[in-house]
Amino acid sequence: MHLSPDTAENLFRLAPEIVLCFSGILVMLAEPFVANAHKKALGWLGFLGTLAALAAVRVASLHPGDAYGGLMRVDSFSVFVHYVVVGAAALAILGSIDYLEQERLQRGEYYALILFATAGMGVLAGAGELVTAFIGLEMSSIASYILAGFRRNVEKSNEASLKYFLLGSFATAFFLYGIAMIYGATRTTRLEAIAASPATALPAPLVLLGLGMIFVGLGFKVVAAPFQIYAPDVYEGAPTPVTALLASGPKAATFAVMLRIFYVAFAPAGHFWFWAIWLSAALTMCIGNLAALTQTNIKRMLAYSSIAHAGYILVAFAASTDFGVAAVLFYLAAYAFMKLGAFTVVTHLGGVGERRLEISDYAGLGTRQPVLAACFGLFLLSLLGLPATGGFLGKFYAFQAALDSAHGASAHAVHYSRALVWLVVLAAVNSAVGAYYYLRVIVVMYFREPQKEWESIRVAPAVVLALVVSALGTLCLGILPSRVMEFAARAAFSLHSP
């Protein structure tokens, strides 16, 4: 069969999503033919699917441009985000292989749902049009709702799935109504055409209302305040490998589409949405850090930590510059490594039925399991923002972007400049507050009496691989960040280039 050049180019540009969906279908079809004793092979098959998708991202990057008339776009920005979300899915699958066997959960559909959710995240990353973004959001969300309740016999898991579904449906409705209002005002849903519309330049009241509703829908997905209330319960109730994925992949993809919508489509209305971002960033950091101080459950603590980090990312978002976009992308990459690594350790140490989730359960881990404790300590210190880790440079670039934007503001925008400076000050104070609950876990691991049960824990090869990759990624982004930051800078520039 002969394909026209345009059709071939479209297929190349959509290659990562095609590979992910095909891999998910393949895993589901293979499951009935795999004996129960060899079900782990399905996990490795899913992992190979993500590696193939990473290769497909490279192929797509060689064919930049619009696909299917501008519905999807392949540029450095979408390629960067694809690497983050597909890499997050690969590490989440590695962390799940032994967990599913331990919990006696269905394998094929689990891995297929992760792959389908990742395909949706890829659509979000490359969407050049609002309805396409909605389709990607739904692909990712529906699979995530099911994954959150995958431990069907556990009450907390069912509760997490129901809460996530109900509140997520409301958020999606806000997003869809926002799209309808934008279309009503501008007569288009294409991002670049929206930016060129006279209704956006004014902007018209209907545009502002639609933009506000879009922010509500997407703010829910990135757990930004005041839309974060569901996150602790969902993160605690979901299977821990699913929590690792929810805390990294969907957040990166949703921030990507937010950047496209706010920086491309609504750049002329920046002086309106700046204050919404500023207020959300301030609330998100404060709520996340202050609530994390009182947590005794490790998953809930990491959930509130995720909320706080969304606030730090919004600081760079508020900068409204190309460097701010690059800082957001770099932060998302570093955040994915350290968050996936931390949750992988929690997955492994939780035991059957996830019975060891209290912070006090980690007493003596540094004595009985020194390597695991060292890995967990590294991820916690990176989340804290210790130098020589990816988390430190993520915060540094985010804060620097906001300060540079403040210093570069024109004389008539002095109120924006002051607001950004105060936002950075608030972020720095929150980082200091966050040090308490991260260091508390490290103190428990290294300065409390050990528990005998840690001696019997064996680290599976898949977990070792996931932890090694996460640890190396965290350290490399902290010590040798230049290549990733250069890639992020090119990605930020491509957001505006034709």
C-alpha positions in Angstrom: 0.0 0.0 0.0 1.4 3.4 -1.1 1.2 6.3 1.4 1.2 9.9 0.3 4.1 12.0 1.7 1.7 13.9 3.9 0.2 10.8 5.4 3.7 9.3 6.1 4.8 12.5 7.8 1.6 12.5 9.9 2.3 8.9 11.0 5.9 9.7 11.8 4.8 12.7 14.0 2.3 10.6 15.8 4.6 7.6 16.2 5.0 7.7 20.0 1.2 7.5 20.5 0.8 4.8 17.9 3.6 2.7 19.5 2.1 3.2 23.0 -1.4 2.2 22.0 -0.1 -0.8 20.0 2.0 -1.9 22.9 -1.0 -1.7 25.3 -3.1 -3.8 22.9 -0.3 -6.3 22.5 0.0 -6.7 26.3 -3.7 -7.4 26.7 -3.7 -9.9 23.8 -0.7 -11.7 25.2 -2.0 -12.1 28.7 -4.2 -15.2 28.1 -1.3 -17.0 26.5 1.1 -16.5 29.4 1.1 -19.0 32.2 0.5 -17.7 35.7 4.1 -18.6 36.7 5.4 -16.2 34.0 3.0 -13.3 34.3 6.0 -11.0 35.2 6.9 -11.2 31.5 3.9 -9.0 30.8 5.5 -6.2 32.8 8.7 -6.5 30.9 6.7 -6.5 27.7 5.1 -3.3 28.8 8.5 -1.8 29.7 9.8 -2.7 26.2 6.8 -0.9 24.8 7.9 2.3 26.6 11.4 1.9 25.3 10.0 1.5 21.8 7.9 4.7 22.4 11.1 6.6 23.5 12.7 5.5 20.2 9.5 6.6 18.4 9.9 10.1 20.1 13.3 10.3 18.5 11.9 9.4 15.2 9.1 12.0 15.6 11.7 14.6 16.4 13.3 14.1 13.0 10.0 15.2 11.4 9.0 18.5 13.1 5.9 20.3 12.1 2.1 20.1 12.3 0.3 16.8 12.0 -3.3 16.4 10.6 -3.7 20.1 9.8 -2.4 21.5 13.0 -4.3 19.3 15.5 -1.0 18.0 16.7 2.4 19.6 16.7 5.9 18.1 16.8 8.5 20.6 18.1 11.3 20.6 20.6 8.7 21.4 23.3 6.5 18.4 22.7 9.6 16.1 22.3 10.9 17.2 25.7 7.6 16.5 27.4 7.3 13.2 25.6 10.6 12.1 27.0 9.5 13.0 30.5 6.1 11.3 30.4 7.2 8.2 28.6 10.2 7.9 30.9 7.9 8.2 33.9 5.7 5.4 32.6 8.7 3.2 32.1 9.9 3.7 35.7 6.3 3.2 37.0 6.0 -0.1 35.2 9.4 -1.3 36.6 8.1 -0.4 40.1 4.9 -2.4 39.5 6.2 -5.7 38.3 6.8 -7.3 41.7 4.1 -5.2 43.4 1.4 -6.8 41.2 2.6 -10.3 42.0 2.7 -9.5 45.7 -0.8 -8.0 45.7 -2.2 -10.7 43.3 -3.5 -8.1 40.9 -4.4 -8.5 37.2 -1.4 -7.8 35.1 -2.3 -7.3 31.4 -5.0 -4.6 31.8 -2.8 -2.8 34.4 0.1 -2.3 32.0 -2.2 -1.6 29.1 -3.9 1.2 31.1 -0.5 2.7 31.9 0.4 2.7 28.2 -2.9 4.1 27.1 -2.7 6.8 29.8 0.8 7.7 28.6 -0.5 8.0 25.0 -3.1 10.5 26.3 -0.3 12.5 28.0 1.6 12.5 24.7 -1.5 14.0 22.9 -1.7 16.6 25.6 2.0 17.5 25.1 1.6 18.0 21.4 -1.9 19.4 21.1 -2.1 22.4 18.9 -5.8 22.8 19.3 -8.2 22.9 22.4 -10.4 19.9 21.4 -7.4 17.8 20.8 -6.1 18.7 24.2 -9.5 17.7 25.7 -9.2 14.3 24.0 -5.7 13.8 25.3 -6.9 14.8 28.8 -9.7 12.3 28.7 -7.5 9.5 27.4 -5.1 10.0 30.3 -7.8 10.7 32.9 -10.1 7.7 32.2 -7.2 5.2 32.4 -6.0 7.0 35.6 -9.4 6.7 37.3 -9.4 2.9 36.8 -5.7 2.6 37.9 -6.5 4.5 41.1 -9.0 1.8 42.2 -7.0 -1.2 40.9 -6.9 -2.8 44.4 -10.6 -3.6 44.1 -10.8 -5.4 47.5 -9.4 -2.5 49.4 -11.8 0.2 50.6 -9.3 3.1 50.4 -8.5 2.2 46.8 -12.2 2.2 45.9 -12.7 5.5 47.7 -9.7 7.0 45.9 -11.0 6.0 42.5 -14.5 7.3 43.2 -13.2 10.7 44.5 -10.8 11.0 41.6 -13.6 10.2 39.0 -16.2 12.5 40.5 -14.0 15.5 41.0 -12.1 14.8 37.8 -15.4 14.8 35.9 -16.3 18.2 37.3 -12.8 19.5 36.4 -13.2 18.1 32.9 -16.6 19.8 32.5 -15.0 23.1 33.5 -12.3 22.6 30.9 -14.9 21.8 28.2 -17.2 24.7 29.0 -14.1 26.9 28.9 -13.3 25.7 25.4 -16.9 26.3 24.3 -16.7 29.9 25.6 -13.4 30.5 23.9 -14.8 29.2 20.6 -17.9 31.4 21.0 -15.7 34.5 21.4 -13.0 33.8 18.8 -14.7 31.3 16.4 -11.7 29.0 16.6 -10.1 26.4 18.8 -6.6 26.5 17.3 -4.1 28.0 19.7 -2.3 30.3 17.3 -5.6 31.5 15.7 -6.9 32.3 19.2 -3.8 34.5 19.9 -4.5 36.4 16.6 -8.2 37.0 17.4 -9.2 40.6 18.3 -11.4 39.1 21.1 -8.2 37.8 22.8 -6.3 41.1 22.4 -9.0 43.1 24.2 -9.8 40.6 25.8 -13.5 40.0 25.7 -15.4 39.1 28.9 -16.3 35.7 27.4 -12.6 35.0 26.7 -11.7 35.8 30.3 -14.5 33.6 31.6 -13.5 30.7 29.3 -9.8 31.1 30.3 -10.8 31.0 34.0 -12.7 27.8 33.5 -9.8 26.2 31.6 -7.5 27.1 34.4 -9.9 25.4 36.9 -9.9 22.2 34.8 -6.2 22.1 34.4 -5.4 23.3 37.9 -7.2 20.2 39.2 -4.9 18.0 37.2 -1.7 19.6 38.4 -3.0 19.7 42.0 -2.7 23.5 42.2 -4.6 25.3 45.0 -7.5 25.7 45.5 -8.2 22.6 43.4 -5.9 20.2 45.3 -8.3 18.8 48.0 -8.6 15.4 46.4 -4.9 14.7 46.0 -4.0 13.3 49.5 -6.8 10.8 49.6 -6.3 9.7 46.0 -2.5 9.4 46.4 -2.9 7.4 49.7 -5.6 5.1 48.4 -4.2 4.3 44.9 -1.7 1.5 44.5 1.7 3.1 45.3 3.2 2.5 41.7 0.0 4.3 40.4 0.6 7.1 42.8 4.1 7.4 41.5 2.8 7.8 38.0 0.0 10.2 39.0 2.5 12.4 40.7 4.8 12.7 37.7 3.5 11.9 34.2 0.0 13.6 34.2 1.4 16.6 36.0 4.1 17.1 33.4 1.7 16.7 30.5 -0.9 19.0 32.0 1.7 21.7 32.7 2.8 21.3 29.1 -0.7 22.0 27.7 -1.1 24.9 30.2 2.1 26.5 28.8 0.8 26.1 25.3 -2.6 27.6 26.1 -1.4 30.5 28.3 1.8 31.4 26.5 0.7 30.8 22.9 -3.1 31.3 22.7 -3.5 33.8 25.5 -0.2 35.6 25.5 -2.0 38.9 24.7 -4.0 38.5 27.9 -1.0 37.8 30.1 -1.7 40.8 32.3 -5.0 39.1 33.3 -4.0 35.6 33.9 -0.7 36.6 35.7 -2.6 37.3 39.0 -4.5 34.0 38.9 -1.2 32.1 38.5 0.4 34.3 41.2 -2.3 33.6 43.8 -2.5 29.9 43.0 1.3 29.6 43.3 1.3 31.3 46.7 -1.7 29.2 48.0 -0.3 25.9 46.6 3.1 26.3 48.3 1.7 27.3 51.6 -1.1 24.6 51.8 1.2 21.9 50.6 4.1 22.5 53.0 2.0 23.4 56.1 -0.2 20.3 55.7 2.8 18.1 55.1 4.2 19.1 58.5 1.4 17.2 60.4 1.4 14.0 58.4 2.4 10.6 59.8 1.6 8.6 56.7 4.5 8.6 54.2 2.2 8.6 51.1 0.1 11.5 52.4 3.3 13.4 53.2 4.6 12.9 49.7 1.1 13.8 48.4 1.3 17.2 50.1 4.9 17.5 49.0 3.6 17.1 45.4 1.2 20.0 46.0 4.0 22.2 47.3 6.1 21.4 44.2 3.3 22.4 41.9 3.5 25.8 43.6 7.2 26.0 42.9 6.6 25.2 39.3 3.9 27.9 39.1 6.5 30.4 40.3 8.5 29.8 37.1 5.2 29.8 35.2 4.3 33.3 36.5 7.6 34.6 35.1 6.0 34.8 31.6 9.4 34.5 29.8 11.1 31.9 27.7 13.5 31.2 30.5 10.5 30.7 32.8 9.2 28.1 30.3 12.6 26.4 30.2 12.7 26.4 34.1 9.3 24.7 34.2 10.4 22.0 31.8 13.7 21.4 33.7 11.8 21.3 37.0 9.3 18.7 35.6 12.2 16.4 34.5 14.0 16.6 37.8 10.7 16.3 39.7 9.8 13.1 37.8 13.1 11.4 38.7 12.9 12.2 42.4 9.2 11.6 42.9 9.2 8.3 41.0 12.3 7.2 42.9 10.7 8.1 46.3 7.5 6.2 45.6 9.4 3.2 44.2 11.1 2.9 47.6 7.7 3.2 49.4 6.3 0.6 47.0 9.0 -1.9 47.9 9.0 -1.3 51.6 5.3 -1.2 52.0 4.9 -5.0 52.2 1.9 -7.1 51.4 -1.2 -5.0 51.6 0.9 -1.8 51.9 0.9 -2.2 55.7 4.1 -0.3 56.4 3.2 3.3 55.4 3.7 5.1 58.7 6.8 7.2 59.0 7.6 5.4 62.2 7.8 2.2 60.3 11.0 3.4 58.7 12.9 3.4 62.0 16.3 1.8 61.6 16.1 1.4 57.8 19.6 3.0 57.5 21.0 0.1 59.6 19.1 -2.8 58.1 18.8 -1.7 54.5 21.5 0.9 54.0 21.3 1.1 50.1 17.5 1.6 50.1 17.8 4.1 52.9 20.5 6.0 51.0 18.4 6.1 47.8 15.3 7.3 49.7 17.5 9.9 51.5 18.8 11.1 48.2 15.3 11.5 46.8 14.1 13.3 49.9 17.1 15.7 49.9 16.4 16.4 46.2 12.8 17.2 47.0 14.1 19.5 49.8 16.4 21.2 47.3 19.8 20.2 48.5 22.7 21.3 46.3 24.1 18.8 43.8 20.6 17.3 43.2 18.1 18.0 40.5 15.6 19.4 42.9 18.0 22.2 43.9 18.6 23.3 40.4 14.9 23.0 39.6 14.1 25.4 42.3 17.1 27.6 41.5 16.1 28.0 37.9 12.4 28.6 38.8 13.3 31.3 41.3 15.8 32.9 39.0 13.3 33.0 36.2 10.9 34.9 38.4 13.6 37.4 39.6 14.9 38.0 36.1 11.4 38.7 34.9 10.9 41.1 37.8 14.1 43.0 37.1 13.3 43.2 33.4 9.8 44.5 33.9 9.0 47.9 32.4 8.5 51.0 34.5 4.7 50.8 34.1 4.6 47.2 35.3 6.4 47.8 38.6 3.5 46.1 40.4 4.2 42.9 38.5 7.9 43.2 39.4 7.1 43.5 43.2 4.6 40.7 43.1 7.2 38.3 41.5 9.9 39.3 44.1 7.4 38.6 46.9 6.4 35.3 45.3 10.1 34.2 45.3 10.5 35.3 48.9 7.4 33.2 49.8 8.8 30.3 47.9 12.1 30.5 49.7 10.3 30.5 53.1 8.2 27.5 52.1 11.4 25.6 51.0 12.8 26.2 54.5 9.5 24.9 56.0 9.6 21.9 53.8 13.0 20.9 55.1 11.4 19.9 58.4 9.2 17.0 57.1 11.8 15.7 54.7 14.6 15.7 57.3 12.2 14.1 59.8 12.0 10.9 57.7 15.8 10.8 57.4 16.2 11.2 61.2 13.8 8.3 61.7 15.7 6.1 59.2 19.1 6.8 60.7 18.7 7.7 64.3 15.9 5.4 65.6 16.1 1.8 66.8 15.9 -0.7 63.8 13.0 -3.1 63.3 13.9 -6.8 62.8 11.5 -7.2 59.9 13.6 -5.1 57.5 16.2 -7.9 57.5 14.1 -10.2 55.3 13.4 -7.8 52.5 14.9 -8.7 49.1 15.2 -6.0 46.4 13.9 -7.3 43.0 15.9 -6.6 39.8 13.1 -4.4 38.4 13.1 -2.3 41.5 16.9 -2.0 41.4 16.8 -0.8 37.8 14.1 1.8 38.6 16.0 3.1 41.6 19.4 3.2 39.7 17.8 5.2 36.8 16.0 7.5 39.2 19.1 8.1 41.4 21.4 8.7 38.4 18.8 11.1 36.9 18.5 13.0 40.1 22.3 13.3 40.5 23.0 14.1 36.8 20.5 16.9 36.7 22.1 18.3 39.8 25.7 18.0 38.8 25.6 18.1 34.9 22.4 20.0 34.0 23.7 21.9 31.0 22.5 19.6 28.2 19.0 19.2 29.7 18.7 22.9 30.3 19.8 23.7 26.8 17.2 21.2 25.5 14.6 22.9 27.7 15.7 26.3 26.4 15.2 25.2 22.8 11.9 23.7 23.7 10.8 27.0 25.2 11.9 28.9 22.1 10.0 26.4 19.8 6.8 27.2 21.7 6.6 30.5 19.8 8.4 29.7 16.6 6.4 28.6 13.5 
